[in-house]
Amino acid sequence: MATSEVEALAPLATPVPDGPTELPFSELQWSTLLAIMDTVIPSIRRETTTNNKINQLTMSDVEYNKTVKHLKQTMANSPDSGSLDEYLDEYLDEKPSDNQRFQAMLQRTLSTFIRDDAKQGLSLILTTLNTRVGSLMLTGYATPFQDQPVHLRQTILDSWRVSYLTPLNTIHKQMTLIAKSTWLKTSPTYHRISGFTPVPNHYKPGSHYKYEFLQFPAGPGPEMVDVDVMIVGSGCGGAVCAKNLAEAGHRVLVADKSYYYPPEQLPMSEEQGAVHLFENGGAEMTDDASMGVIAGSAWGGGGTINWSASLQTQSFVRKEWAQDRGLTFFETAEYQNCLDRVCHRMGVSAEHIRHNHGNEVLLEGSRKLGYHAKAVPQNTGGATHYCGHCTLGCGAAEKQGPVVSWLPDAAKAGAKFVEGFKIERVIFDQANGKKKAVGVEGIWTSRNKNGGVNGPVSERIIRKVIVRAKKVIISCGTLWSPIVLMNSGLKNKQIGRNLYLHPVNLIAGVYKEDIRPWEGNLHPFILKYGLLTDLGGILTSVCSTFENLDGHGHGVKLETTCMLPSLFLPLMNWNNGLDYKTQALKLRHTNGFISICRDRDTGRVYPDPTSGVPRCQYSPSAFDRAHIMEGLVALAKICYVTGATEIHASIQGLKPFIRDPDEDSTSEEQEDPGVTNPRFREWLEELRRIGNKPPTGTFVCAHQMGSNRMSSRPQDGVVDPKGKVWGTEDLYISDASVFPSASGVNPMVTNMAISDWISRGISKELRGANGKVEPRL
């Protein structure tokens, strides 16, 4: 197939599907909800310009001018002073109820992405707030919430954070999170005044493979397709399987419920990317709302939105899987061959890395503290890759994920593809007392006549499709693969259990330098060591000192994180509206870091009883939280020794550490106390005292593993050591859901290596033990 290269100034727009036409609540409830949103992101005015003291947060002219002066001092490369005053006035004055884009996105989020029981709970709270008795119970005032002035609403909202009523804790956390995230995606002023650039520097779409997808005509009955191997899912597991099996000469069909977006449409905007590229619009939460769950949902799966980090399975994890779990393959040379093979195909290397500010801080801070840190190999084909926007898709097409490498290889070997095909169940026959997989059935939804997925669904073809196959491989990811098995009638009690999530808490360091963390910039460390480079990738370094805190391979790694506004800033604490708007403008001086845990304790995935979509029952255990806390303390120390002027932790109720410049002014005769500084030590003690138990701690995860775990005995897992589902024939799982426990590193390479092993075994079964056709590299 031919490739194409497009010159452009910005990615092409990707309009989202039509949103709901009706409000998810009554008009009165919606009004109360918008009052909550306006409380989180309030209109702030000086006293002499205030014209609505109920819906505007009023400051004296002196305090307002002082605030504006402070904001100007924190901004670099800002517009001329006259324009800046005007821009800051607009920025401080804006509120959600004046923003139609905000309201449309909020309506879509609550109507489409929030589960029914959560909506019912929110509906009850909103109704209660609209009555005098209910308002008195929940706020301490008889006046309905939306009729209170903003400053009182802020006091009420903060009181819910510390309430002894768990539902109010949850409402506080969810409402502030939704308001922050939606505002940052739709604000008419934030990008302009913060300096954030939604288009990467040096943007130029890369060459790409021209995919062709099967199309089906409209018709009354199901469309029938016949193949050798049906692969459900186009992510890191399914794509490796597709390449190996197609190159071995088998007829392969890869299907995904999501759609393909070429480089000229990437990276997407934060507003559109949430809908097109992430599971559940990026709004997935665990049942108790303790953790946000970020998972890819696009052609290429998680490999489309991950950050290039390519770490192999560590020895202590391989030993655990082999010796404690009875899966001896993981200590063999053949497993290492699988790891090396997938890394070789993607050109994984640490030789061409250019570290940005945050990664240099992690490396240099670790050095100063005696921690062990190193560069993280990247799957960028041996090239330097420095885009900070890759979590919204890699427009440069340099990240060698499924869409760029494995799936084109499969296509060149004859594999066929279907997008927009949501599998409902696996079809079974009976053979020798076992269920024998013979295919799948599901619903295919075409694109519209213009090649997009926007507009009414009524203008697109919707068709039932049945695929008959000799082998079926489910590679839908840790959230969806167990749901497919359950929907197919399998009763193994292990399906969906043993869910690992690599939970994280965050630390943010604010620096004097103009960092622009979404891109990277020259940093004193880089200049000091003579590394003349100006940009870096998202995650190019890791500190591993704390990865084995219990002596059994459980602990945390310290890493950098994505710094796109709507993906990072919502995880920072909300204290009040003015404070949050102020902190949001410091993003260009900020770097974020995560304490990411190899969790020992697990949860489960199960289908929502109403919608059937995956739900996660998981809360970080005290054991795992203690490890994450050790990582937070270490990250705070790293920020301190590298000169951060402010240090913030994603722990509600914890004030940030603000550096006193006078404390660091030491003469040659005085010793530099470093992290033993008494005031800093007191702050660390307060961090430990408050702790990170939910809802105080804000957790998020981007790695899901283990919900169909591999086992040496049928009673202990879902698939056998070759990936075949216990109690079935010709049905396999090949994705991160088969991990016996948490990988402890970014799961992509481990997933691919296991899938390499599983798919080669399937090919041997199809061709016989003496088959001569071998997959090409």
C-alpha positions in Angstrom: 0.0 0.0 0.0 1.1 3.6 -0.6 1.9 6.0 2.1 1.1 9.7 2.3 2.6 12.8 3.9 0.6 15.9 4.6 2.0 19.4 5.2 -0.3 21.2 7.6 -0.3 23.9 10.3 -2.6 22.1 12.6 -4.3 18.7 12.7 -7.6 18.3 10.9 -10.7 18.6 13.1 -12.4 15.4 14.2 -16.0 16.4 15.0 -17.6 14.2 17.7 -20.9 12.3 17.4 -24.1 14.2 18.1 -24.6 14.8 21.7 -27.8 14.1 23.7 -30.8 16.3 22.8 -32.3 16.2 26.3 -30.9 17.3 29.6 -30.1 14.4 32.0 -32.0 16.2 34.8 -34.9 18.5 35.2 -34.5 22.2 34.5 -34.3 23.0 38.2 -31.8 20.3 38.9 -29.7 21.4 35.9 -29.8 25.0 37.3 -28.5 23.7 40.6 -25.8 21.7 38.9 -24.6 24.7 37.0 -24.5 26.6 40.3 -22.1 24.0 41.6 -20.0 24.3 38.4 -20.0 28.1 38.8 -18.8 27.5 42.4 -15.8 25.5 41.3 -15.0 27.9 38.5 -16.5 31.2 39.6 -16.7 34.6 38.0 -14.3 36.8 39.9 -14.6 40.6 39.7 -13.3 43.7 41.4 -15.9 45.4 43.6 -16.3 48.4 41.3 -17.4 46.2 38.4 -19.5 43.7 40.2 -23.2 43.7 39.0 -24.4 40.4 40.5 -23.2 39.6 44.0 -25.0 36.2 44.0 -23.2 34.8 40.9 -19.9 36.8 41.0 -17.2 36.4 43.6 -16.4 40.0 44.6 -12.9 41.3 45.6 -11.9 44.7 46.7 -10.2 46.7 44.0 -7.0 46.6 46.1 -7.1 42.8 46.4 -8.1 42.3 42.8 -5.2 44.4 41.6 -2.8 42.6 43.8 -4.0 39.3 42.4 -3.6 40.5 38.8 -0.1 41.8 39.6 0.8 38.4 41.1 -0.5 36.6 38.0 1.5 38.8 35.7 4.7 38.0 37.6 4.1 34.2 37.2 3.5 34.5 33.4 6.3 34.5 30.8 6.1 35.6 27.2 2.7 37.1 27.9 1.0 39.5 25.6 1.7 43.3 26.0 0.6 44.7 29.3 -2.5 46.4 27.9 -3.8 43.2 26.3 -2.8 41.2 29.3 -4.9 43.2 31.7 -7.9 42.7 29.4 -7.2 39.0 29.0 -6.9 38.5 32.8 -10.1 40.3 33.4 -11.8 38.0 30.9 -10.2 34.9 32.4 -11.1 35.7 35.9 -14.7 36.7 34.9 -15.6 33.6 32.9 -17.8 30.9 34.4 -19.4 27.7 33.1 -23.0 28.9 32.9 -21.9 31.5 30.4 -20.1 28.9 28.2 -22.2 26.8 25.8 -19.4 24.5 24.9 -18.9 23.7 28.6 -22.6 23.0 29.0 -22.7 20.8 25.9 -19.8 18.7 27.1 -21.2 18.5 30.6 -24.5 17.3 29.1 -22.7 14.7 27.0 -20.6 13.5 30.0 -23.5 13.1 32.3 -25.9 11.6 29.7 -23.5 9.3 28.0 -20.5 8.5 30.2 -21.8 8.5 33.8 -23.4 5.2 34.9 -27.1 5.2 35.9 -26.7 4.6 39.6 -24.3 7.6 39.9 -26.7 9.8 38.0 -29.5 8.7 40.3 -27.4 9.6 43.3 -26.5 13.0 41.9 -30.2 13.6 40.9 -31.2 12.9 44.5 -28.6 15.4 45.9 -29.7 18.1 43.4 -33.4 17.6 44.3 -32.6 17.8 48.0 -30.6 21.0 47.5 -33.7 22.6 45.9 -35.8 22.3 49.0 -35.5 24.3 52.2 -35.4 21.3 54.5 -33.0 19.3 52.3 -30.8 22.3 51.8 -30.7 22.8 55.6 -29.6 19.2 56.0 -26.9 19.3 53.4 -25.6 22.8 53.6 -26.6 24.2 57.1 -28.7 26.9 55.4 -32.4 26.9 54.6 -31.8 28.9 51.4 -31.5 26.6 48.3 -27.9 26.2 47.2 -28.2 28.0 43.9 -29.7 31.1 45.6 -26.6 31.5 47.9 -23.8 33.9 47.0 -20.7 32.3 45.5 -18.5 32.8 48.5 -21.0 30.8 50.7 -21.4 28.1 48.1 -17.6 27.7 48.1 -17.7 27.3 51.9 -20.5 24.7 51.6 -18.7 22.8 48.9 -15.6 22.6 51.0 -17.6 21.4 54.0 -18.7 18.4 51.9 -15.0 17.4 51.5 -14.7 16.9 55.3 -18.3 15.7 55.9 -18.9 12.5 57.8 -21.4 11.6 55.1 -19.7 9.6 52.4 -22.1 10.6 49.6 -21.2 14.2 50.2 -17.5 13.4 50.1 -18.1 11.7 46.8 -20.2 14.6 45.4 -17.5 17.0 46.3 -14.8 15.0 44.6 -16.8 14.2 41.4 -18.2 17.7 41.0 -14.9 19.4 41.4 -13.2 16.9 39.1 -15.9 17.2 36.3 -15.9 21.0 36.6 -12.1 21.4 36.4 -11.8 18.9 33.5 -14.6 20.3 31.4 -13.5 23.9 32.0 -10.0 23.2 30.9 -11.2 21.6 27.7 -13.7 24.3 26.8 -12.4 27.6 28.3 -12.5 30.4 25.8 -9.5 32.1 27.5 -7.3 29.6 29.2 -5.2 28.5 26.2 -4.6 32.1 25.1 -3.5 33.4 28.5 -1.6 30.4 29.8 0.5 30.0 26.7 -0.6 26.4 26.2 -0.3 25.3 22.5 -2.8 22.6 21.5 -0.6 22.0 18.4 2.9 20.6 19.1 5.9 22.7 18.2 7.3 21.8 14.8 4.0 20.0 13.9 4.2 18.0 10.7 2.1 14.9 10.2 4.2 11.8 9.5 4.0 9.3 6.7 1.4 6.6 7.4 -0.1 3.4 6.1 -3.2 3.8 4.1 -5.6 1.4 5.8 -8.5 -0.2 4.0 -11.4 -1.4 6.1 -14.1 -3.9 5.1 -17.4 -2.3 4.4 -20.8 -4.0 4.5 -24.0 -3.0 2.6 -27.3 -2.4 4.4 -29.4 -5.5 4.6 -32.0 -7.2 6.7 -30.0 -10.3 7.8 -26.5 -10.7 9.2 -23.5 -10.3 7.0 -21.4 -13.5 7.0 -17.6 -13.6 6.9 -15.3 -16.6 7.0 -11.6 -16.5 8.2 -9.0 -18.7 9.8 -8.4 -16.4 12.8 -10.7 -13.8 14.3 -8.9 -11.3 16.5 -11.2 -9.0 18.5 -9.2 -5.9 19.4 -6.5 -3.9 17.6 -4.3 -3.0 20.5 -0.9 -4.1 21.6 -1.9 -7.7 22.1 -4.2 -8.1 19.1 -1.8 -6.3 16.7 1.1 -8.6 17.5 -1.1 -11.6 17.0 -2.3 -10.3 13.7 1.2 -9.8 12.3 2.5 -13.2 13.4 -0.5 -15.1 12.2 -0.9 -13.3 8.9 2.8 -13.7 8.1 2.4 -17.4 8.9 0.0 -17.6 6.0 -3.4 -17.6 7.9 -6.5 -15.7 6.9 -6.7 -13.1 9.7 -9.5 -10.6 10.5 -8.9 -7.9 13.1 -12.0 -6.1 14.4 -12.3 -3.2 16.8 -15.3 -1.2 18.2 -13.4 2.0 17.7 -12.2 3.9 14.6 -8.9 4.8 12.9 -7.6 8.3 12.8 -4.6 9.1 10.5 -1.7 11.4 11.6 -3.2 14.4 9.9 -5.9 14.3 12.5 -3.5 13.8 15.4 -3.0 14.9 18.1 -6.6 15.7 18.7 -7.8 18.5 20.8 -8.5 17.7 24.5 -12.2 18.2 23.9 -12.4 15.8 20.9 -9.8 13.4 22.0 -11.6 12.5 25.1 -14.6 11.3 23.0 -12.7 9.6 20.2 -9.7 8.0 21.9 -10.6 7.1 25.4 -12.8 4.5 27.0 -16.0 6.1 28.3 -14.9 9.5 27.2 -12.1 9.4 29.7 -14.6 9.6 32.6 -14.3 6.0 33.9 -14.2 5.8 37.7 -14.0 2.9 40.1 -17.3 2.1 41.9 -16.3 4.0 45.1 -15.0 7.0 43.0 -11.6 6.5 44.7 -9.8 6.3 41.3 -10.0 7.5 37.7 -9.4 4.8 35.2 -7.8 5.9 31.9 -7.9 3.4 29.0 -7.5 3.8 25.3 -10.4 3.1 22.9 -9.2 3.7 19.4 -7.8 1.8 16.5 -4.5 0.6 18.0 -6.0 0.5 21.5 -3.8 1.7 24.3 -0.8 1.8 21.9 -2.4 4.9 20.2 -2.5 7.0 23.4 0.5 5.7 25.5 3.8 7.5 25.9 6.4 5.4 24.2 7.9 4.0 27.4 9.1 0.4 26.7 10.3 -1.4 29.7 10.8 -5.2 29.8 9.4 -7.5 32.5 11.8 -7.4 35.4 13.5 -10.4 36.8 11.7 -10.5 40.2 8.3 -10.4 38.4 9.4 -13.2 36.0 10.6 -15.2 39.0 7.2 -14.7 40.8 5.2 -15.8 37.8 7.4 -18.8 37.2 8.1 -20.1 40.7 5.1 -18.8 42.7 2.5 -19.2 40.0 3.8 -22.3 38.3 4.2 -20.6 34.9 7.7 -21.7 34.1 7.8 -20.2 30.6 8.5 -16.8 32.1 12.0 -17.8 33.2 12.9 -19.4 29.9 15.2 -18.0 27.2 12.2 -18.2 24.9 10.3 -15.6 26.8 13.4 -13.3 26.6 13.4 -14.0 22.9 9.8 -12.8 22.7 10.7 -9.6 24.7 13.7 -8.9 22.4 11.7 -9.7 19.3 8.9 -7.2 20.0 11.4 -4.5 21.1 13.5 -5.0 17.9 10.4 -4.6 15.7 9.6 -1.2 17.4 13.2 0.0 17.4 13.2 0.3 21.2 16.2 2.2 22.4 17.4 4.7 25.0 20.2 6.1 22.8 18.2 8.9 21.1 16.4 10.3 24.1 16.2 14.0 24.7 15.0 14.6 28.3 12.7 17.6 29.0 12.7 19.6 32.2 10.7 17.1 34.2 12.8 14.1 33.3 16.0 16.0 33.9 14.6 17.0 37.3 13.9 13.4 38.1 17.4 12.3 37.1 19.3 15.1 38.8 17.1 15.1 41.9 17.6 11.3 42.3 21.4 11.8 41.9 21.5 14.4 44.6 19.6 12.2 47.0 21.4 9.0 46.2 18.5 7.3 44.5 18.9 5.1 41.5 17.4 6.5 38.2 17.9 5.8 34.6 16.6 6.6 31.1 13.5 4.7 29.9 13.8 3.1 26.4 11.4 4.4 23.9 9.6 2.6 21.0 10.4 5.3 18.5 12.2 3.3 15.9 15.7 4.5 17.0 14.7 8.1 16.3 14.5 11.2 18.6 10.8 11.8 19.5 9.9 14.8 21.5 6.1 15.4 21.3 4.4 16.1 24.6 0.9 15.6 23.1 1.2 11.8 22.3 -1.5 10.9 24.7 -3.9 12.4 22.2 -2.4 10.5 19.3 1.0 10.7 17.6 0.7 13.1 14.7 4.4 12.5 13.8 3.8 8.7 13.4 7.1 8.1 15.1 5.8 6.1 18.0 6.0 2.5 16.7 2.8 1.3 18.3 0.2 -1.0 16.7 -1.1 1.5 14.1 2.4 2.3 12.8 4.2 -1.0 12.9 2.3 -4.2 13.7 -1.0 -3.7 11.9 0.6 -2.5 8.7 2.9 -5.6 8.8 -0.2 -7.7 9.2 -2.0 -6.0 6.3 1.0 -6.5 4.0 0.8 -10.2 4.8 -2.9 -10.3 3.9 -4.8 -9.5 7.1 -8.2 -7.8 6.8 -9.6 -5.1 9.2 -13.0 -3.9 10.4 -13.5 -0.8 12.4 -16.7 0.2 14.3 -17.5 -3.5 15.0 -18.6 -4.2 18.6 -18.5 -7.9 19.4 -21.5 -9.1 21.4 -20.4 -12.7 22.0 -18.3 -15.6 21.0 -20.2 -18.4 19.1 -19.6 -21.9 20.4 -20.3 -25.4 19.3 -19.9 -28.5 21.5 -16.8 -30.7 21.0 -15.7 -33.5 23.4 -17.7 -32.0 26.3 -16.1 -28.6 25.8 -17.3 -25.4 24.3 -15.5 -25.0 20.9 -15.2 -21.4 19.6 -16.3 -21.2 16.0 -16.7 -17.4 15.6 -18.2 -14.2 16.9 -21.2 -12.0 16.3 -21.7 -8.3 16.8 -22.9 -5.0 15.5 -21.0 -3.0 12.9 -21.6 0.7 12.5 -20.2 2.4 9.4 -18.8 5.9 9.2 -21.0 8.6 7.7 -21.1 9.6 4.1 -18.3 12.1 4.7 -16.0 9.5 6.3 -16.5 10.8 9.9 -18.3 9.5 12.9 -20.2 12.7 13.7 -23.8 13.4 12.9 -26.9 11.3 13.6 -26.4 7.5 13.8 -29.5 7.2 11.5 -27.4 8.3 8.6 -24.9 5.4 9.0 -25.3 1.7 8.2 -25.8 -0.5 11.2 -25.5 -4.2 10.4 -25.2 -7.4 12.4 -22.1 -9.3 11.3 -21.2 -13.0 12.0 -17.7 -14.1 11.6 -16.9 -17.8 11.4 -13.4 -18.7 12.4 -11.1 -21.7 13.2 -9.6 -19.8 16.1 -10.9 -16.8 18.1 -8.5 -14.4 20.0 -10.0 -11.9 22.4 -7.7 -8.9 22.7 -10.2 -6.3 24.0 -8.1 -5.2 27.0 -8.4 -5.8 30.7 -11.7 -4.0 30.9 -13.6 -5.5 28.0 -12.1 -8.9 27.5 -13.8 -10.4 30.6 -17.1 -8.7 29.6 -17.0 -10.5 26.3 -16.4 -13.8 28.0 -19.2 -13.3 30.4 -21.6 -12.2 27.6 -20.6 -15.4 25.8 -22.0 -17.5 28.7 -18.7 -18.6 30.3 -19.1 -19.2 34.1 -15.5 -19.4 35.4 -15.6 -17.5 38.7 -12.1 -16.1 38.0 -13.3 -14.1 35.0 -13.0 -10.4 35.8 -11.3 -10.9 39.1 -7.6 -10.3 40.0 -7.7 -6.8 38.6 -4.5 -4.8 39.0 -4.4 -1.1 38.2 -0.9 0.4 39.2 -2.6 3.2 41.2 -0.8 6.6 41.4 -0.7 9.8 43.5 0.8 12.9 42.0 3.3 15.6 43.1 3.7 18.9 41.3 6.7 21.1 41.5 6.5 24.8 40.5 9.7 26.3 39.2 11.0 29.8 38.4 11.9 28.8 34.8 9.4 29.0 31.9 9.1 25.2 31.5 6.2 24.8 29.1 5.9 21.2 30.2 3.6 20.1 27.4 6.6 20.5 25.1 9.7 20.9 27.1 12.3 23.6 27.1 15.9 24.4 27.9 16.6 23.7 31.5 19.7 24.7 33.6 20.5 21.0 34.1 20.7 20.5 30.3 22.9 23.5 29.8 25.1 22.6 32.7 25.9 19.2 31.2 26.2 20.5 27.7 23.2 18.7 26.2 22.1 21.1 23.6 18.6 20.0 23.1 15.3 21.9 23.6 12.5 19.3 23.7 11.8 15.9 25.2 9.3 13.1 25.4 6.8 12.6 28.1 8.3 9.7 30.1 12.0 9.2 29.4 13.3 8.5 32.9 12.4 6.4 36.0 13.6 6.2 39.6 13.5 2.6 40.8 14.9 2.9 44.4 11.5 2.3 46.0 10.3 -0.6 43.7 10.7 -3.4 46.3 9.6 -2.0 49.6 8.2 -5.3 51.0 11.0 -7.6 49.9 8.5 -9.4 47.5 8.6 -7.0 44.6 5.9 -4.6 45.7 6.7 -0.9 45.8 6.6 2.2 43.6 8.5 3.7 40.7 8.9 7.5 40.4 8.1 8.8 36.9 7.1 12.0 35.1 3.6 12.3 33.7 1.6 13.9 30.8 1.2 17.7 31.3 -1.7 18.5 29.0 -3.9 20.8 31.0 -7.1 18.7 31.2 -5.2 15.5 32.0 -3.0 17.0 34.8 -4.6 20.0 36.4 -7.9 18.3 37.3 -5.9 16.0 39.6 -4.6 19.0 41.6 -6.4 20.1 44.7 -9.3 22.5 44.6 -9.4 24.9 47.6 -11.4 27.7 46.1 -12.2 29.2 42.8 -9.6 32.0 42.9 -6.8 29.7 44.1 -7.6 27.2 41.3 -7.6 29.7 38.5 -4.3 31.1 39.9 -2.7 27.7 40.0 -3.9 26.8 36.5 -1.9 29.7 35.1 1.2 28.3 36.7 1.1 25.2 34.5 3.8 26.6 32.3 6.2 26.7 35.3 5.1 23.3 36.6 6.1 19.7 36.3 4.2 16.7 37.5 5.5 13.4 38.8 3.8 10.2 39.8 4.4 7.6 42.5 3.2 4.5 40.6 2.6 1.4 42.6 3.0 -2.3 41.7 -0.1 -3.2 43.6 -0.4 -6.4 45.6 -4.1 -6.2 46.3 -6.7 -6.5 43.6 -10.2 -5.6 42.5 -12.6 -6.9 39.8 -14.2 -6.0 36.5 -17.9 -6.8 36.0 -20.7 -5.6 33.6 -22.9 -2.7 34.5 -26.4 -4.2 35.1 -28.1 -1.6 32.9 -25.7 -0.7 30.1 -23.4 -3.8 30.1 -20.2 -1.7 30.0 -17.3 -2.6 32.2 -17.3 -1.4 35.8 -14.3 -1.6 38.2 -14.7 -2.6 41.9 -11.3 -1.5 43.3 -10.0 0.7 46.1 -6.3 1.1 46.8 -5.5 -1.0 49.9 -3.7 0.3 53.0 -0.7 -1.8 52.0 -0.4 -0.3 48.6 -1.2 3.2 49.7 1.7 3.1 52.2 4.0 2.4 49.4 2.6 5.2 47.3 3.1 7.6 50.2 6.8 6.6 50.4 7.0 7.6 46.7 5.3 10.9 47.3 7.7 11.8 50.0 10.6 10.9 47.7 9.2 13.0 44.9 8.7 16.0 47.2 12.3 15.7 48.2 13.4 15.6 44.5 11.4 18.7 43.8 12.9 20.4 46.8 16.6 19.7 46.0 16.0 20.8 42.3 14.8 24.2 43.4 11.0 24.0 43.2 9.4 27.2 44.6 6.1 25.4 45.4 5.4 21.7 46.0 1.8 20.4 45.7 0.5 16.9 46.4 -2.8 15.4 45.2 -3.9 15.1 48.8 -7.0 17.0 49.7 -6.6 19.3 52.7 -2.8 19.5 52.4 -1.5 23.0 51.8 1.3 23.3 49.4 4.9 23.8 50.5 5.9 27.3 49.6 9.7 27.9 49.6 11.0 30.9 51.5 13.8 32.4 49.5 15.5 33.7 52.6 15.8 30.1 54.0 18.0 29.1 51.0 20.3 32.1 51.3 23.3 30.5 52.9 26.8 32.0 53.1 29.9 30.0 52.4 30.3 29.3 56.1 26.8 27.9 56.5 25.8 24.4 55.6 23.0 23.9 53.2 20.4 21.8 55.1 18.7 20.5 51.9 15.8 18.2 52.7 16.6 18.5 56.4 15.3 22.0 56.4 13.0 22.1 59.5 10.0 23.7 57.7 10.2 21.3 54.8 10.4 18.3 57.2 7.4 19.6 59.1 5.5 19.7 55.8 6.5 16.1 55.0 5.3 15.1 58.4 2.0 16.8 57.7 1.8 15.0 54.3 2.2 11.7 56.2 -0.2 12.6 58.9 -3.1 13.5 56.5 -2.3 10.4 54.5 -3.7 9.3 51.1 -6.7 7.2 52.1 -9.7 7.9 49.8 -11.3 10.3 49.4 -8.4 12.4 50.8 -6.0 11.0 48.3 -6.7 11.5 44.6 -5.8 8.4 42.6 -5.7 7.6 38.9 -4.5 4.7 36.8 -3.5 4.2 33.2 -2.5 0.5 33.4 -5.1 -2.3 33.7 -4.0 -5.9 34.1 -5.0 -9.4 35.3 -8.8 -9.7 34.9 -8.3 -13.0 32.9 -5.2 -14.1 34.5 -3.0 -16.9 33.2 -2.7 -19.9 35.5 -1.1 -23.4 35.7 -4.4 -24.8 37.1 -8.0 -24.3 35.8 -9.3 -23.3 39.3 -6.7 -20.5 39.6 -7.3 -18.4 36.5 -9.0 -18.0 33.1 -6.4 -19.0 30.5 -3.8 -21.7 30.5 0.0 -21.1 29.9 -0.6 -20.9 26.1 -3.4 -18.4 26.4 -6.3 -20.8 25.8 -9.4 -20.2 27.9 -9.8 -23.0 30.4 -12.7 -25.3 29.5 -12.9 -24.3 25.9 -11.3 -25.2 22.5 -10.0 -22.6 20.0 -10.7 -19.6 22.2 -7.7 -17.5 23.4 -7.1 -14.3 25.3 -4.1 -12.2 24.3 -3.8 -8.9 26.1 -2.8 -7.5 29.5 -5.8 -9.2 31.2 -3.8 -12.5 31.2 -1.0 -11.1 33.4 -0.6 -13.4 36.5 -0.1 -10.2 38.6 0.8 -6.6 38.1 3.8 -6.1 35.8 5.3 -3.3 37.8 6.3 -1.5 34.6 4.4 0.0 31.7 2.6 -3.1 30.4 3.0 -2.6 26.7 6.2 -4.7 26.1 5.1 -7.5 28.5 1.7 -7.6 26.8 3.4 -7.8 23.3 5.9 -10.5 24.4 3.1 -12.7 25.8 1.0 -12.1 22.7 4.0 -13.0 20.5 4.3 -16.4 22.4 0.5 -17.1 22.3 0.1 -16.3 18.6 3.1 -18.4 17.6 1.6 -21.3 19.5 -1.8 -20.8 17.8 0.0 -20.8 14.4 1.6 -24.1 15.2 -1.7 -25.6 16.1 -3.2 -24.4 12.8 -0.4 -25.7 10.7 0.7 -28.6 12.7 3.9 -29.1 14.6 6.0 -29.3 11.4 4.8 -26.2 9.7 7.5 -24.4 7.8 6.1 -20.9 7.5 7.5 -18.7 10.2 6.6 -15.1 10.9 8.9 -12.4 9.6 10.5 -9.7 11.7 
